[in-house]
Amino acid sequence: MNNIFDIKRFGRYLAYDIRHTIANSGISLLVVGTLPVLIYLLSGLASLIFNGHWEVDPETTQVFAIIAAVMVIMMAFPTKAYGSLTDRKGGAAWALFPASVPEKFVSMMLVSLVIVPCAVILMLLASNALMSLCVPDFTNLLPQMLRYHGSADGMPMEVNFFALFYAFWIVSILVFLLGALIFKKSKAGKTILCLIALSVVFSLVASSIVRSGWEPDLHILDWLENATAEQIQARFNTWANLWHTFLILLLGCGVYARLKTLKY
């Protein structure tokens, strides 16, 4: 038997991981997916109580619901789903499950980065679609928000916000997943404190570089002045893809290394 990666054994563990996620986080995910409906109704009720009439801005409630859903999933889900791995009881049960660490790692990545985000996005789309049918002035903005069509300097320009949003979401979930596997208590709070500390360090380093006499490359500024919108978009996409790929690989390696060193 392959002790590193066996597809049948991996399939059994993935099915277990999905069932465990549904049992442990299913209700929370359902609430997050219906936030557009809940926030719209709560805003309307608050307006009815305090102003005496129903007055809600559908666009504002949708944007707030989507932002809240993303923040809740990326900060709370990793701790809720995998935070118990640092506990003796939960970690021992995880370690005794007949699957290798690579299989458990791939399953964790699929659940955290693919299955759960896709499920939440589908629920948000369904919630917005339901509200569009029930409320006359409620327009489903999520598809429009995820893809922008416009122009710059008279040139057609398209920004795939879905790709940027999804990459940001993946990186954020990996950050909080790594924090959930490192810290034993106050996992999300300590992860946020680490992010703040890293931001301070990077700011100090950047300011030191600037004070040392560093000057920006004037060739870049010249290129920006003469480049077309399509060239700028292509360059931006290239660097964004490279940066997000680097972060995902770095954080993924950190999660895998932590899984390898968990002891109970």
TIDREN-173950 format. One record per atom (N, C-alpha, C): z, y, x; residue in three letters. Coordinates in steps of 0.05 Angstrom, whole numbers, padded with zeros to 5 digits, always signed. Atoms other than C-alpha are relative to their C-alpha. Layout:
! residues N
ZYXAla
...
//
This chain:
! residues 264
+00000-00024+00017Met
+00000+00000+00000Met
+00000+00025+00018Met
+00002-00025-00015Asn
-00017+00070+00024Asn
+00026+00015-00004Asn
-00026-00014+00001Asn
+00049+00104+00041Asn
-00003+00030-00001Asn
+00005-00029-00001Ile
+00017+00173+00046Ile
-00010+00010-00027Ile
+00011-00010+00026Phe
-00026+00182-00017Phe
-00014-00023-00014Phe
+00012+00021+00016Asp
-00041+00129-00069Asp
-00006+00013-00027Asp
+00009-00015+00024Ile
-00081+00155-00129Ile
+00014-00010-00025Ile
-00014+00009+00024Lys
-00048+00110-00181Lys
+00029+00009+00000Lys
-00027-00008-00002Arg
+00021+00125-00156Arg
+00002+00030-00005Arg
+00001-00029+00005Phe
+00003+00199-00155Phe
-00003+00007-00030Phe
+00004-00004+00028Gly
-00022+00195-00226Gly
+00025-00004-00017Gly
-00026+00005+00014Arg
+00044+00165-00250Arg
+00019+00023+00005Arg
-00019-00022-00006Tyr
+00083+00219-00214Tyr
-00008+00026-00014Tyr
+00010-00025+00013Leu
+00039+00275-00241Leu
+00006-00001-00030Leu
-00007+00002+00028Ala
+00049+00249-00312Ala
+00030+00004-00004Ala
-00029-00005+00001Tyr
+00124+00247-00299Tyr
+00006+00030+00004Tyr
-00005-00028-00006Asp
+00122+00317-00270Asp
-00007+00018-00024Asp
+00009-00015+00023Ile
+00084+00344-00331Ile
+00020-00004-00023Ile
-00020+00005+00021Arg
+00133+00310-00380Arg
+00026+00014+00006Arg
-00025-00014-00008His
+00192+00338-00340His
-00003+00030-00004His
+00004-00029+00004Thr
+00162+00408-00342Thr
+00001+00007-00029Thr
-00001-00005+00029Ile
+00151+00404-00417Ile
+00028-00002-00011Ile
-00027+00004+00010Ala
+00221+00378-00429Ala
+00019+00022+00010Ala
-00018-00019-00012Asn
+00253+00428-00382Asn
-00007+00029-00006Asn
+00009-00027+00002Ser
+00210+00490-00392Ser
-00019+00005-00024Ser
+00020-00003+00022Gly
+00167+00477-00454Gly
+00006+00022-00019Gly
-00007-00021+00020Ile
+00205+00522-00502Ile
-00003+00028+00013Ile
+00003-00026-00013Ser
+00208+00578-00451Ser
-00029+00008+00003Ser
+00029-00006-00003Leu
+00133+00573-00438Leu
-00012+00007-00027Leu
+00011-00006+00027Leu
+00119+00573-00513Leu
+00008+00028-00008Leu
-00009-00028+00007Val
+00161+00637-00522Val
-00017+00020+00016Val
+00016-00019-00016Val
+00124+00670-00464Val
-00028+00002-00011Val
+00027-00001+00011Gly
+00057+00650-00494Gly
-00004+00014-00026Gly
+00001-00015+00026Thr
+00074+00682-00561Thr
+00012+00028+00002Thr
-00011-00027-00003Leu
+00100+00747-00531Leu
-00016+00021-00014Leu
+00015-00021+00015Pro
+00042+00788-00560Pro
+00009+00002-00029Pro
-00009+00000+00028Val
+00064+00767-00630Val
+00029+00010-00002Val
-00029-00007+00002Leu
+00139+00774-00617Leu
+00004+00030+00006Leu
-00004-00028-00006Ile
+00134+00842-00584Ile
-00012+00018-00021Ile
+00011-00016+00022Tyr
+00088+00869-00638Tyr
+00018+00001-00024Tyr
-00018+00001+00023Leu
+00135+00846-00693Leu
+00026+00015+00005Leu
-00024-00014-00007Leu
+00197+00871-00657Leu
-00004+00030+00001Leu
+00006-00028-00001Ser
+00165+00938-00644Ser
-00003+00012-00028Ser
+00004-00009+00027Gly
+00144+00944-00716Gly
+00026+00001-00016Gly
-00026-00001+00014Leu
+00213+00926-00742Leu
+00018+00022+00010Leu
-00016-00022-00010Ala
+00246+00976-00695Ala
-00010+00026-00011Ala
+00011-00025+00011Ser
+00198+01030-00719Ser
+00008+00002-00030Ser
-00007+00000+00028Leu
+00213+01010-00791Leu
+00029+00008-00004Leu
-00028-00005+00003Ile
+00288+01014-00780Ile
+00006+00029+00007Ile
-00007-00026-00011Phe
+00290+01079-00740Phe
-00017+00023-00011Phe
+00018-00021+00010Asn
+00230+01117-00768Asn
-00007-00002-00029Asn
+00005+00003+00029Gly
+00225+01089-00838Gly
-00028-00009-00007Gly
+00027+00010+00006His
+00153+01065-00830His
-00009-00017+00024His
+00010+00019-00020Trp
+00114+01012-00792Trp
-00021+00014+00017Trp
+00018-00013-00018Glu
+00081+01043-00731Glu
+00001-00013+00027Glu
+00001+00015-00026Val
+00059+01001-00671Val
-00027+00005+00012Val
+00025-00002-00015Asp
+00007+01013-00617Asp
-00008-00028+00010Asp
+00007+00028-00008Pro
-00028+00945-00611Pro
-00007-00003+00030Pro
+00008+00002-00028Glu
-00058+00960-00543Glu
+00025+00001+00019Glu
-00024-00002-00017Thr
+00009+00980-00513Thr
+00017-00025-00001Thr
-00015+00025+00002Thr
+00044+00919-00540Thr
-00013-00023+00014Thr
+00014+00021-00014Gln
-00010+00873-00513Gln
+00003+00002+00030Gln
-00002-00004-00029Val
-00008+00903-00443Val
+00029-00007+00009Val
-00028+00006-00007Phe
+00068+00900-00442Phe
+00006-00030-00002Phe
-00005+00029+00004Ala
+00068+00828-00468Ala
-00012-00016+00023Ala
+00014+00015-00021Ile
+00018+00805-00415Ile
+00015+00004+00027Ile
-00015-00006-00025Ile
+00056+00840-00358Ile
+00027-00016+00000Ile
-00025+00015+00002Ala
+00122+00810-00383Ala
-00004-00030+00003Ala
+00005+00028-00003Ala
+00092+00741-00388Ala
-00005-00008+00029Ala
+00005+00006-00028Val
+00066+00743-00317Val
+00025+00002+00016Val
-00024-00004-00015Met
+00132+00769-00290Met
+00020-00023-00005Met
-00019+00021+00007Val
+00173+00717-00327Val
-00008-00027+00013Val
+00009+00026-00010Ile
+00130+00658-00306Ile
+00002-00001+00031Ile
+00001+00001-00029Met
+00123+00677-00233Met
+00029+00000+00012Met
-00027-00002-00011Met
+00198+00691-00224Met
+00019-00022-00010Met
-00019+00019+00013Ala
+00233+00643-00273Ala
-00010-00029+00001Ala
+00009+00028+00002Phe
+00188+00582-00277Phe
+00006-00017+00025Phe
-00005+00017-00023Pro
+00194+00558-00204Pro
+00030-00009+00001Pro
-00028+00007+00000Thr
+00270+00560-00209Thr
+00007-00020-00021Thr
-00006+00017+00023Lys
+00273+00528-00277Lys
-00011-00028+00003Lys
+00013+00026-00002Ala
+00224+00472-00260Ala
+00009-00015+00025Ala
-00005+00014-00026Tyr
+00241+00457-00187Tyr
+00025+00009+00014Tyr
-00025-00009-00013Gly
+00306+00493-00172Gly
+00021-00021+00004Gly
-00020+00021-00002Ser
+00346+00430-00184Ser
-00004-00018+00025Ser
+00005+00017-00023Leu
+00315+00398-00122Leu
+00020+00006+00023Leu
-00020-00006-00021Thr
+00367+00433-00079Thr
+00028-00009-00008Thr
-00026+00011+00009Asp
+00424+00403-00121Asp
+00001-00030+00008Asp
-00003+00027-00009Arg
+00452+00336-00100Arg
-00010-00020-00021Arg
+00008+00018+00021Lys
+00441+00302-00167Lys
-00030+00001-00006Lys
+00029-00003+00006Gly
+00372+00330-00184Gly
-00017-00007+00024Gly
+00015+00006-00023Gly
+00348+00325-00113Gly
-00001-00029+00007Gly
+00000+00029-00005Ala
+00370+00253-00105Ala
-00018-00015-00019Ala
+00018+00013+00019Ala
+00334+00233-00169Ala
-00029+00005+00007Ala
+00027-00007-00008Trp
+00271+00269-00144Trp
-00008-00017+00025Trp
+00006+00015-00024Ala
+00276+00235-00076Ala
-00004-00030-00005Ala
+00002+00028+00006Leu
+00285+00166-00106Leu
-00024-00008-00016Leu
+00024+00006+00015Phe
+00223+00171-00149Phe
-00021-00013+00018Phe
+00019+00014-00018Pro
+00171+00122-00121Pro
-00026+00015+00004Pro
+00024-00015-00007Ala
+00121+00172-00093Ala
+00005+00014+00027Ala
-00003-00013-00026Ser
+00108+00202-00025Ser
+00002+00030-00002Ser
-00002-00029+00000Val
+00121+00274-00006Val
-00027+00014-00005Val
+00026-00012+00006Pro
+00046+00291-00004Pro
-00007-00002-00029Pro
+00006+00003+00028Glu
+00038+00264-00074Glu
+00017+00019-00017Glu
-00018-00018+00015Lys
+00098+00303-00100Lys
-00008+00029+00005Lys
+00009-00027-00007Phe
+00072+00366-00064Phe
-00025+00007-00016Phe
+00025-00006+00015Val
+00002+00361-00095Val
+00006+00002-00030Val
-00008-00002+00028Ser
+00033+00348-00163Ser
+00013+00027-00006Ser
-00014-00026+00003Met
+00078+00409-00155Met
-00020+00023+00000Met
+00020-00021-00001Met
+00018+00452-00136Met
-00017+00000-00025Met
+00017+00001+00024Leu
-00024+00428-00195Leu
+00016+00011-00024Leu
-00015-00009+00023Val
+00032+00440-00245Val
+00006+00030+00002Val
-00008-00028-00003Ser
+00054+00507-00217Ser
-00023+00020+00001Ser
+00022-00018-00005Leu
-00013+00537-00198Leu
-00024-00003-00019Leu
+00023+00005+00017Val
-00062+00507-00248Val
+00009-00005-00029Val
-00006+00008+00028Ile
-00031+00473-00309Ile
+00016+00021-00015Ile
-00017-00020+00014Val
+00024+00523-00326Val
-00014+00027-00004Val
+00015-00025+00004Pro
-00017+00587-00313Pro
-00022-00002-00021Pro
+00022+00003+00019Cys
-00076+00560-00352Cys
+00011-00003-00029Cys
-00012+00004+00027Ala
-00031+00538-00410Ala
+00011+00027-00011Ala
-00011-00026+00008Val
+00003+00607-00412Val
-00023+00019-00008Val
+00023-00017+00006Ile
-00065+00643-00410Ile
-00012-00008-00027Ile
+00011+00009+00026Leu
-00091+00600-00467Leu
+00017+00007-00023Leu
-00018-00008+00022Met
-00029+00613-00508Met
-00001+00030-00005Met
+00003-00029+00004Leu
-00035+00688-00496Leu
-00025+00007-00015Leu
+00026-00005+00014Leu
-00108+00686-00517Leu
+00003-00008-00029Leu
-00004+00009+00027Ala
-00089+00646-00579Ala
+00017+00019-00016Ala
-00018-00018+00014Ser
-00032+00693-00597Ser
-00015+00026-00007Ser
+00015-00024+00005Asn
-00077+00754-00589Asn
-00022-00004-00021Asn
+00020+00006+00020Ala
-00132+00720-00630Ala
+00012-00002-00028Ala
-00014+00002+00026Leu
-00083+00704-00685Leu
+00007+00027-00011Leu
-00007-00027+00009Met
-00059+00776-00687Met
-00025+00015-00008Met
+00025-00014+00007Ser
-00131+00800-00689Ser
-00009-00007-00028Ser
+00008+00009+00027Leu
-00142+00759-00752Leu
+00019+00011-00021Leu
-00021-00008+00020Cys
-00077+00781-00786Cys
+00004+00031-00001Cys
-00004-00029-00001Val
-00074+00855-00764Val
-00026+00014+00004Val
+00027-00013-00002Pro
-00135+00899-00777Pro
-00005+00015+00025Pro
+00005-00017-00023Asp
-00126+00946-00718Asp
+00008-00014+00026Asp
-00008+00015-00023Phe
-00106+00891-00669Phe
-00024-00012+00013Phe
+00024+00010-00015Thr
-00161+00878-00617Thr
+00010-00017+00024Thr
-00007+00017-00023Asn
-00156+00821-00567Asn
-00010+00012+00026Asn
+00008-00014-00024Leu
-00156+00860-00502Leu
-00001-00017+00025Leu
-00002+00016-00024Leu
-00142+00803-00454Leu
-00026-00006+00013Leu
+00026+00005-00014Pro
-00215+00782-00442Pro
-00012+00025+00012Pro
+00011-00024-00011Gln
-00234+00855-00432Gln
+00016+00009+00025Gln
-00017-00008-00023Met
-00175+00867-00384Met
-00007-00016+00025Met
+00004+00017-00023Leu
-00195+00809-00340Leu
-00027+00004+00013Leu
+00026-00005-00013Arg
-00265+00833-00327Arg
-00010+00028-00007Arg
+00008-00028+00003Tyr
-00287+00905-00316Tyr
-00029+00004+00007Tyr
+00027-00008-00006His
-00358+00930-00321His
-00002+00030+00001His
+00002-00029-00002Gly
-00371+01000-00297Gly
-00021+00008+00020Gly
+00019-00010-00020Ser
-00408+01042-00247Ser
+00014+00018+00020Ser
-00010-00018-00021Ala
-00395+01079-00182Ala
-00023+00012+00014Ala
+00023-00014-00012Asp
-00442+01132-00155Asp
-00026-00008-00012Asp
+00024+00007+00015Gly
-00492+01112-00208Gly
-00009-00029+00004Gly
+00007+00028-00004Met
-00492+01039-00184Met
+00017-00018-00018Met
-00016+00018+00017Pro
-00471+00983-00231Pro
+00020-00015+00017Pro
-00022+00012-00015Met
-00405+00953-00210Met
+00016-00018-00019Met
-00015+00019+00016Glu
-00367+00893-00235Glu
+00024-00009+00016Glu
-00025+00009-00013Val
-00294+00877-00218Val
+00011-00024-00015Val
-00011+00024+00012Asn
-00270+00807-00232Asn
+00031+00001+00002Asn
-00029-00002-00001Phe
-00198+00823-00249Phe
+00013-00027-00004Phe
-00012+00026+00004Phe
-00186+00751-00270Phe
+00005-00013+00027Phe
-00003+00012-00026Ala
-00197+00727-00198Ala
+00023+00014+00015Ala
-00022-00014-00013Leu
-00151+00782-00171Leu
+00027-00006-00012Leu
-00025+00005+00015Phe
-00099+00770-00225Phe
+00010-00029+00006Phe
-00008+00028-00005Tyr
-00100+00694-00214Tyr
+00009-00004+00029Tyr
-00008+00003-00028Ala
-00096+00700-00138Ala
+00028+00013+00004Ala
-00027-00012-00001Phe
-00037+00748-00145Phe
+00021-00017-00012Phe
-00019+00018+00014Trp
-00004+00701-00194Trp
+00007-00024+00017Trp
-00004+00024-00017Ile
-00013+00641-00147Ile
+00019+00007+00023Ile
-00017-00009-00023Val
+00017+00679-00088Val
+00028+00005-00009Val
-00027-00007+00010Ser
+00075+00704-00130Ser
+00016-00025-00007Ser
-00014+00025+00008Ile
+00092+00635-00158Ile
+00008-00015+00026Ile
-00007+00014-00024Leu
+00089+00605-00088Leu
+00024+00013+00015Leu
-00022-00014-00012Val
+00136+00659-00062Val
+00026-00008-00013Val
-00025+00006+00015Phe
+00188+00645-00116Phe
+00005-00030+00000Phe
-00005+00029-00003Leu
+00177+00569-00110Leu
+00013-00006+00026Leu
-00012+00003-00026Leu
+00192+00573-00036Leu
+00029+00009-00001Leu
-00027-00009+00002Gly
+00254+00614-00052Gly
+00017-00020-00016Gly
-00015+00019+00016Ala
+00275+00563-00105Ala
+00007-00025+00016Ala
-00005+00024-00016Leu
+00271+00507-00053Leu
+00018+00006+00024Leu
-00017-00007-00024Ile
+00308+00546+00002Ile
+00028+00007-00009Ile
-00026-00009+00008Phe
+00365+00579-00035Phe
+00013-00019-00020Phe
-00014+00018+00018Lys
+00418+00539-00072Lys
+00009+00015-00026Lys
-00009-00015+00023Lys
+00442+00595-00119Lys
-00014+00027+00000Lys
+00013-00026+00003Ser
+00414+00661-00146Ser
-00027+00000+00014Ser
+00025+00005-00015Lys
+00346+00636-00124Lys
-00019+00024-00003Lys
+00019-00022+00004Ala
+00302+00690-00156Ala
+00011+00026+00012Ala
-00011-00025-00010Gly
+00350+00747-00138Gly
-00001+00001+00031Gly
+00001+00000-00029Lys
+00354+00726-00065Lys
-00029+00001+00010Lys
+00028-00003-00008Thr
+00279+00718-00062Thr
-00010+00028-00001Thr
+00007-00029+00002Ile
+00270+00789-00087Ile
+00012+00016+00022Ile
-00013-00015-00023Leu
+00320+00814-00035Leu
-00015-00005+00026Leu
+00016+00006-00024Cys
+00279+00778+00019Cys
-00026+00016+00000Cys
+00025-00015+00001Leu
+00216+00811-00006Leu
+00004+00030+00006Leu
-00006-00028-00005Ile
+00249+00879-00005Ile
+00005+00004+00030Ile
-00006-00002-00028Ala
+00274+00866+00066Ala
-00026-00001+00016Ala
+00026+00002-00014Leu
+00204+00845+00089Leu
-00016+00026-00003Leu
+00014-00025+00004Ser
+00175+00908+00057Ser
+00011+00022+00018Ser
-00012-00020-00017Val
+00225+00951+00095Val
-00009-00004+00029Val
+00008+00006-00028Val
+00208+00916+00161Val
-00029+00008+00004Val
+00028-00007-00003Phe
+00133+00924+00150Phe
-00003+00030+00000Phe
+00002-00029+00001Ser
+00143+00997+00133Ser
+00009+00012+00026Ser
-00009-00010-00025Leu
+00183+01009+00196Leu
-00020-00005+00023Leu
+00020+00007-00021Val
+00131+00973+00239Val
-00024+00018-00003Val
+00024-00017+00005Ala
+00074+01012+00206Ala
+00006+00029+00009Ala
-00006-00028-00008Ser
+00110+01079+00216Ser
+00002+00002+00031Ser
-00002-00001-00029Ser
+00124+01061+00289Ser
-00027+00001+00013Ser
+00027+00000-00010Ile
+00051+01046+00300Ile
-00013+00027-00003Ile
+00012-00026+00005Val
+00030+01112+00269Val
+00012+00021+00019Val
-00013-00019-00018Arg
+00082+01151+00311Arg
-00008-00004+00029Arg
+00008+00005-00027Ser
+00057+01118+00374Ser
-00027+00012+00008Ser
+00026-00013-00006Gly
-00009+01155+00368Gly
-00024-00015-00010Gly
+00023+00016+00011Trp
-00051+01104+00331Trp
-00017+00018-00019Trp
+00018-00015+00017Glu
-00111+01134+00297Glu
-00019-00020-00014Glu
+00018+00018+00014Pro
-00155+01101+00244Pro
-00028-00001+00013Pro
+00027+00004-00011Asp
-00223+01074+00264Asp
-00019+00018-00016Asp
+00017-00019+00014Leu
-00271+01131+00247Leu
-00026-00014-00009Leu
+00024+00014+00009His
-00329+01081+00242His
+00003-00011-00028His
-00005+00010+00027Ile
-00296+01052+00180Ile
-00003+00023-00021Ile
+00002-00023+00018Leu
-00291+01122+00148Leu
-00030+00008-00003Leu
+00029-00006+00001Asp
-00364+01135+00166Asp
-00015-00020-00018Asp
+00013+00021+00016Trp
-00384+01068+00136Trp
+00006+00004-00030Trp
-00007-00004+00028Leu
-00347+01084+00071Leu
-00015+00023-00012Leu
+00015-00023+00011Glu
-00382+01151+00064Glu
-00029-00007-00005Glu
+00028+00007+00002Asn
-00451+01119+00072Asn
-00006-00025-00015Asn
+00004+00026+00013Ala
-00441+01051+00039Ala
-00005+00004-00030Ala
+00005+00000+00029Thr
-00466+01036-00031Thr
+00023-00014-00014Thr
-00021+00013+00016Ala
-00421+01011-00087Ala
-00001-00030+00004Ala
+00002+00029-00004Glu
-00448+00941-00078Glu
+00011-00009+00027Glu
-00010+00007-00026Gln
-00433+00941-00004Gln
+00031+00001+00001Gln
-00029-00003+00000Ile
-00362+00966-00015Ile
+00013-00023-00016Ile
-00011+00022+00017Gln
-00351+00914-00070Gln
-00001-00026+00016Gln
+00003+00025-00015Ala
-00377+00858-00025Ala
+00021-00001+00022Ala
-00019-00001-00021Arg
-00333+00880+00033Arg
+00029-00004-00011Arg
-00027+00003+00012Phe
-00272+00886-00012Phe
+00005-00028-00009Phe
-00003+00028+00009Asn
-00284+00817-00042Asn
+00005-00018+00024Asn
-00003+00017-00023Thr
-00290+00786+00027Thr
+00028+00002+00011Thr
-00027-00003-00012Trp
-00225+00816+00054Trp
+00021-00009-00020Trp
-00019+00009+00020Ala
-00188+00802-00012Ala
+00002-00030+00000Ala
+00000+00029+00000Asn
-00210+00729-00010Asn
+00014-00011+00025Asn
-00012+00010-00025Leu
-00190+00721+00063Leu
+00030+00004+00000Leu
-00029-00006+00000Trp
-00122+00754+00053Trp
+00015-00019-00019Trp
-00014+00017+00019His
-00104+00714-00009His
-00001-00029+00009His
+00002+00028-00010Thr
-00129+00649+00023Thr
+00021-00004+00022Thr
-00020+00002-00021Phe
-00085+00663+00084Phe
+00028-00002-00011Phe
-00027+00001+00012Leu
-00023+00677+00041Leu
+00005-00027-00015Leu
-00003+00026+00015Ile
-00035+00615-00003Ile
+00005-00023+00019Ile
-00004+00021-00020Leu
-00042+00570+00058Leu
+00027+00002+00014Leu
-00025-00005-00013Leu
+00018+00601+00092Leu
+00024-00009-00018Leu
-00021+00007+00019Leu
+00063+00594+00031Leu
+00000-00029-00007Leu
+00003+00029+00006Gly
+00036+00525+00014Gly
+00012-00017+00022Gly
-00011+00015-00023Cys
+00053+00501+00084Cys
+00030+00003+00000Cys
-00029-00003+00001Gly
+00123+00531+00076Gly
+00013-00017-00021Gly
-00011+00017+00021Val
+00134+00494+00011Val
+00000-00029+00008Val
+00003+00028-00009Tyr
+00109+00428+00040Tyr
+00021-00006+00022Tyr
-00020+00005-00021Ala
+00153+00436+00102Ala
+00028-00001-00011Ala
-00027+00001+00012Arg
+00213+00450+00058Arg
+00005-00026-00015Arg
-00003+00026+00014Leu
+00200+00388+00016Leu
+00005-00023+00020Leu
-00003+00020-00021Lys
+00196+00347+00080Lys
+00028+00000+00011Lys
-00026-00002-00013Thr
+00264+00372+00103Thr
+00023-00001-00020Thr
-00022+00001+00019Leu
+00303+00366+00038Leu
+00016-00026+00005Leu
-00018+00022-00005Lys
+00364+00321+00049Lys
+00022+00000-00020Lys
-00021+00002+00020Tyr
+00417+00296+00001Tyr
+00022-00019+00009Tyr
//
